[in-house]
Amino acid sequence: MELKKFDYHLPKGLIAQKPLPQRQESRMLVVNRKDNSIQHARFKDFSRYLEKNNLLVLNDTRVIPARTWGQKKGKEIEFLFLREVKPKTWEVLCRPAKKVRSKDLIEFSPSLKGEVTQILPEGRRLIQFSRNNVLDQLHKIGYAPLPPYIKRDRSETSLNNTDLQRYQTVFARNQGSVAAPTAGLHFTEEILKKIKQRGIAHTFITLDVGLATFQPVRVNNIQDHQMLTEEYHISKQSAQKIERAKKTSNPVVCVGTTTVRALESAAREEGIQSGHDSTDLFIYPGYKFKVADRLLTNFHLPCSTLLMLTAAFAGYDFLMQAYEEAVKEKYRFFSYGDCMYIR
C-alpha cells in the first residue's frame, strides 16, 4: 500500500495541547465493525460497552522524565533519553544531532556528565556516564517527554509538573517508556473499580514505548518500512489469563496499540509466550490478528504506523470514514486527545 493512503486532513486546532481537567471526560467514538455503525459517547461510560466475558489488557509501563538539555562548550542541545543499553551507557536522541559528535563531552547537570561514544542513525547517540544512577538524575532534571506537536516552553514549570502527572496512566508501574501508552490515559481508579465491580476481568502487560512507536515512515510503499525494536514483558499469570480467554472465545480487549503489538508478538501456536522479549512487528492492513478482539485507541498522526495498525484492525475504509466523522465533530486528536473504541 502507498503511504499517501494514510494521510488525512486535520485542522491544527484539533490537536490537543493540554489534558482535560478530568481524564474520564474524554469523548469516545464507538465504531462497530459488524454493522459499520458509529456512535458518539464519553469515556466515563466505557464500562457499559464491555461485556462480562471480556478480558481487558492494559500496558502498565511508566514514562520516565526523559527530555532534558545538555551543554556542550556552553551551547545547549536538547536530548531524549531512550534507553539504558548497559550499565552507565544510554542511547539518546539529540536535536540538533549534527552538533553532537563522537567523543564530545556533554554536561546535563553538575552531577550528570557523559561522553559520546557512538554515532547511530536518525539522530541517535550512545553516551557513557561516570555513574550508574542516571535514571535517578533524570528524575531531578528531566521533563515529561511530550511529542513535538504539543508545544511547551521550559519556562512553563507549573504546566510541566502537570504533564509529569498527566502524561502517565494511573496504573503505571514499570519505568522504561519515553512516550505514554495514550489509550490508557483516560482511565481513573474509579473507572477501573467500576469495571471490576461489573465482573469484567483485566490484566497487565508491559511494553516500553520507544522510538519505534513514533518512528516516521519514509518509504512510499509501506511494506518496505522496517520497525525499530521495543522491549516487552508478559508475566506467566497474564499469559495464562489471555490464553484462557482465547480458548473460551472470550473477547480480548486491548487498551492501546502497544498492547496489541506485545500480544501479537507473543502469540504462538501453543499459546501466549510469557517472559521478556523484544518486537519489531509492523502491523498494517492485511495482517491477521491472533489475539486482539477489541481495541481502545487514541486518534493517530497521519501516515504513522499506529494509524496503519488501527486500519488493519478496523478495516481501512471504515477507519478513514470514522476519522472523517471525528474531524467533522471536532474531536480532540493525538496524545492528550479523545479516543476510539473499535468493537
N, C-alpha and C positions, 0 to 999 in steps of 0.2 A: 504493500500500500504506500501511496505517496504521502509525504509529511504534510503537505498543504491541506490534505483532507481533514486534519485535526486542528486547523486554525478556525477561529470564530471571532466575531466582533464583540468586544467587551468595552463599554464606556468606562473610562478611568474612575469615574465617580462611584462605580460599584465595587471597587477593590477596597475591602475593609481595612482601615488603618488602625483601628482600636478595637479591643474586645467589647462586647456588650456588658453593661453593668452586671447582668445576671447571665451566667453561662447557659442555663436551660431555656432562655427566651429566644434562642436562635430559631429562625424559620427552618422548616424541613419539607423538601419536595419529595413526595412519596410516589415512586414510579413502579408500576406493576407490569411485569413482563408477560403475564398470562393474557391480559386483555389490552395491553398498551395504554392503560389509563394513567393519568397524572392527577395527584391531589396536593393541595396546599395545607400544611399543618405546622405545628410548633414542636420543637424537640422535647419540651416538657411532657408531651403526650406520647413519647416514643414507646413506652411500655405497652400502650394499647395496640400497637402494631406488631407486637411479638406474640407468639403462641406458646402455650405451656410446654410443648415438647422441643422448643428451640434451645440451642446451646449458643450463648453469647461468648465470643472470644475477643479479648482486648489485649492491646500491646502495652505492657507496663514499663516501658523504657522511660528513663528520666533524662531530660535535657540538661546539659551542662552549660555553664556560662562561658561559652566557647569563643565569643567575639571579644577581641581586645586590640590594643595598639602597642607597637614596639618602636623603639628608637634605634636608628642606625646612623651613627655620626651626626646626631642632632636632628635627623629627618624622620618624620613619623610615617609609619606604614601600618595598614590595617591587616590583622590576622584572624583567621578562623581555625581554631584547634580542632582537627578532625578526629584523631585517634592516637592512642599510645601504641606504637608498633613494637616497642620493647622498653625495658626499664630505662628511664631518662631520655628516651627518644620519641618525639611526636611528629606525626605527619600534619602539616598545616597548609592552609590555603592563604595566599597573600595577595594584597592589592595595593599598589600596582606590583605585579610579580616581577617585572623586568628590573626592578630596583633591588631585588633580593638575590644575591649571587652566592656561590659556594664559598665557604669559609668566612662569610660575613658574621660579625658578632651583633646580636640583637639584644637590647635591654627592654624588658617588659615592665619591670619594677626593680627597685633596689635589691629585692630578694629573688628575682627571676631573670636570669640571663642565659643565653644559649648561642650555639654556633651552628650555622647552616652546613650540613654535611652532605646533602644530596639534592640535586635538581630533578624534579619529577614533572611529567606533563600537566597541562591545564592549570598552571599557576600553583602547583603544589610543591612543597619543600619538606625535607626532613631536618629537624633541628634537635641537636643533642644538648641537654641541660646538665648542669653540675649537681642537680639534686633530684631526688625521686618523687617528691610530693608536688609535682607540677599541678595536678588537679586541685589540690588544696589551695595553691596560689591563685588559680583561676577563679576560685570561689571568692577571693578577696578583691580581684581586679577586673574580672570578666563581666561582660554584658550578655543579655539574652541574645542568642544568635538568630535574630529575626531575618526573614528573607528580604532581599533588596527592594521589593515592591512596597514594603512597609517602611515609610520614611521616619527616621528618628535622628535627632541630633544628640550628641553626647551630653549636652547641657541639660537635656530633659531627664534629669536624675530621678525625679519622683516617678515619672512615667516609666523609666527603665525598671524601677523597683516593681511597678505594676506588671510589666512584661515578664520579669523573672518569676512572678507568681502565676500569671495567667497564660503564659506560653508553656504550660505544663499541665498534664492531666491530674485530676485529684487522686488517681490511683498509681501515679508514677513511683517506681521503687528502685529500679536498677539503672545507675548512672551510665551514660555512654552515647547519647544522641546529640547531634548538632542541629536537629530540627525536630519539632514536635510531631507526633502522630496525630494530626489535627482533628480527625474524626472523633477522637476521644476527648477533645477539649470541651465538648458540650455537656458531658456528664457531671453530675453533682453527687455527693454522698446520698442525698435524699432520693435521687432517681435510681441509683444502684440499689438502695434499700427497697424501693417500690418494686423493682424488677424481681428482687429476691422474694419479697412477700407474695408475689404472684406465682411463685413456684418455678420461675424460669432459671435454669442453671447457667452459670458463667464460669469462665476460667481465663487464665492469663498466659500469654507467651511474651517473649522479649525479642524485638528486632531493633538493634541500634541504628537509628536513622543516620545515614551518612551522605556522602557526596552523590552516591548512585541515585538517590531519590530525587534530587533536583538537578541532576546532570542533564544539560541540554542535548537535544538530538540534532546532530549537524549533518545528517545524510538525507538525501531526497527519498530514498527507499528505506522505510523504517526497519525492514528486515536486516539491513546492514548495520544497524546500531548495536554496539556492544556495551552492555551494562557493566558498571563497576560492581565490586562485591560489597556486601554488607553482612555483618555478623548477626546471628540469631541463636536463641536458646529456647528449647521446649522441654519442660520438665516431664518426667515419666508420668506423673499424675495427670497433667494436662493432655499428654498424648493419649492416655487411656480413655479419658473423657471424650475426646474428639473421635477416637476410633469407635467407641460405643455408640455415639450419636450417628455416625455414618452407617454402622451395621444395622441400626434400628430405624433407619430412614428419618431420623430427627434432624431438621434443618440446622446447619451450622451458620450462624450469623457472625460475619467478620466485621469488626469495628476498624475500618481503615484499610487502605491499600497495603500498608506494611504488614498487617496481619495476614492478608491474602497471600502475599509473596512468601512469608515464612511458612505458612501451612502448605501451600502448593509445592514449595521446595522440599518440605519434609515428607511429602506423600510417597509411599512405597506400596508395592503390591501387597505386602504383608501388613501394612498399616502405617501409622504416623511414626516416623523415626524421632526419638527423643534425644536430648543432649545438645551440645554446642556444634554449630556448623556455620558455613558462610554460603551466600547465594548471589549469583549474578543472573537470576531468572528474569527474563524480559517477557512480559505478558502483553500481547496485542491481539486484535481481532483475528479469530481463527483458533485461538487457544481453547483447549477443552479442560474445563475446571474439574478437579478431582475431589476437592474438599469444600470449598466455599459454596454456600447455597443462597445466602443473602448478603448484602453489603451496605453498610452505612459509611458514607464518604463525604468529604467536602467537595466544593467545586474547584476544578484544577486549571492550571495555566494552559493556554493554547499550545498545541504541539508538544506537550510534555508526556513522558512515559506513564505518568499517573492517569492522564486523560485516556491514553491508549488502553491501559489496563481496564479502566471503567467502561470503555467502549466494548472491550472484549466481553465483559460481564453482562452489560445491559443490552448489547446489540448496537452497532454503530449508528444506524439511522434513528433508532429510538432514543439513544443518548443525546444525539445532536438536537433532536426535537425537544428533549427535556431542557437542554441548555438554552435553547431559544426561548422557552417558556420562562426560565429563571431570569434571563436578561430582561424580557418583557415585563415581568412582575417585580423587577428591581431587587432581586435577592442580593445579599452581600457575598462577595466572592473571595476565595483563597483562604489562607490560614486562619484569620480571625472572622471568617465569614460564616454563612449558613451551611446547611448540609442537605444531603440527598440520601434517601433510603430506597435501595433497589431490592424489590421483592421478587 
